[in-house]
Amino acid sequence: MKKFLVVAALAMLTGCASGQSTWWQAYGSNFPQANPGESAVYLVRGPAPADAPPINITMGQQALGGLPASSWMRLNLRPRLYDMRAYGTQANTELIITVDPGQTRFFEVVTAEAGSARLMEVSPYQGRRLVNQGQQAPMLP
């Protein structure tokens, strides 16, 4: 009985020693953090039908590029207000965000209605999962 208690206690201590979930161990320590004084903003798009066109993204007056299915872009932004837009084939939607230094935020780009697209913030867990499943999309210069 004493051996069983010792084994059980050691097993519990081993589990507590890491103190991190398996998700954190898989994605947390090796996921790029924001640059000093900036915020990391990821724009991600999940799987889409093969014939789905890329969703174009702008920030203010600057075109960032298009996100095809299962892709992402990373923006390193200084703290301030940003006007982001996602363009479908017929309509666009606007999302105004404010970022703080050191933040890492994730926004999923989705097809909303026929011919429309939108940006919506997702959890870090969901955002990191989409980034890890996709490929980096090229940004316009």
HELIX and SHEET records of a PDB file:
HELIX    1   1 LYS A    2  SER A   18  1                                  17    
HELIX    2   2 THR A   22  TRP A   23  1                                   2    
HELIX    3   3 TRP A   24  GLY A   28  3                                   5    
HELIX    4   4 PRO A  124  GLN A  133  1                                  10    
SHEET    1   A 5 ALA A 117  VAL A 122  0                                        
SHEET    2   A 5 THR A 104  THR A 111 -1                                        
SHEET    3   A 5 SER A  39  ARG A  45  1                                        
SHEET    4   A 5 SER A  71  LEU A  77 -1                                        
SHEET    5   A 5 GLN A 135  GLN A 136  1                                        
SHEET    1   B 4 GLN A  62  LEU A  67  0                                        
SHEET    2   B 4 ILE A  55  MET A  59 -1                                        
SHEET    3   B 4 LEU A  81  TYR A  87 -1                                        
SHEET    4   B 4 ASN A  92  THR A  98 -1                                        
END                                                                             
